[in-house]
Amino acid sequence: MDRTNFLMLAWLLASFATTAAIPVAAAERDVLRVCADPNSLPFSSEDQAGFENRIAQLLADDLGVPLEYTWFPQRRGFVRQTLRARDGSGGYKCDLIMGVPTSFEMGLTTQPYYRSTYALVIRATDDLAGVESQTDFVAIDPAVRDGLHVGAHTPGPGTLWLTRNGMRNQIVAFPALDADPNSYPGQLVDHELVEGRLDAAILWGPIAGYFAQQEIERGAALRVIPLSGDEGIRFDFAIASAVRYGDDAWRDQVQDFYDRRQADIDAILLEYGVPLLPNTPVAKKKDDD
């Protein structure tokens, strides 16, 4: 979180690698260089249509500097090819990853600027018309349930939750980490679900909310149900930004922006259909010795 898993999170967490870094003072910055995936809506895209693009532009405007990108598919080696990669002139290709889990270990993280959760997206057919919650979903008539096809990325909490609720045979598994740079997690909604190959899908909330919102606006009968923890299964995660180790001053400068502009950031996230949960600070990560 076709940046967890999807969150999304297994997919996101699996995509990073590490090397050493040299500090760059925040005061020297005259351009905002962001590391991003060119095909990962709703997070980022090369035409800058994602919410991370919007937030990055807000940050650049706040700093009064131009915004530049280093594009690379967010798969294995993403950090090595972006945040840790030299630009040939003694500097680095980019200086900020907009969205990482707060447990991210390949760089210094800000405090989380949003918290979201996985969501269940269902086709509002006659059989599923009364499903308004995750409890309703697992309690539907077995005659209906046995015929369902529910898409979920694996590994991920969706497949675990379905299995624990007696729906293992209904799972249609999709890889959480796809090597094809043209693939994106929203395909479960705007292709598999809308075209009827799936009856429901479980995805990281920002992905579920954005793609379902797009299809609902086109007339699709979909319903988004945010999921909450069940029997020790965690669905919610906090998302922060990351800089290189050693760039404490730059991290703090980004944090100051988040502290001052949180209302504007929330408005962008809600515009993209992101299911937002109350956010809480985490212990501040210090630079490695």
Sequence and secondary structure as in RCSB ss.txt:
>XXXX:A:sequence
MDRTNFLMLAWLLASFATTAAIPVAAAERDVLRVCADPNSLPFSSEDQAGFENRIAQLLADDLGVPLEYTWFPQR
RGFVRQTLRARDGSGGYKCDLIMGVPTSFEMGLTTQPYYRSTYALVIRATDDLAGVESQTDFVAIDPAVRDGLHV
GAHTPGPGTLWLTRNGMRNQIVAFPALDADPNSYPGQLVDHELVEGRLDAAILWGPIAGYFAQQEIERGAALRVI
PLSGDEGIRFDFAIASAVRYGDDAWRDQVQDFYDRRQADIDAILLEYGVPLLPNTPVAKKKDDD
>XXXX:A:secstr
        HHHHHTT          GGG  SEEEEE TEETTTEETTS SHHHHHHHHHHHHHT  EEEEE  SS
TTHHHHTTT B SSSSBS  EEEEEETT  SSEE   SEEEEEEEEEE  GGGTT  SHHHHHTS HHHHTT  E
EEEESSHHHHHHHHTT GGGEEEEESS S TT  TTHIIIIIITTTS SEEEEEHHHHHHHHHHHHHTT  EEEE
E   BTTB  EEEEEEEE TT HHHHHHHHHHHHHHHHHHHHHHHHTT   B            
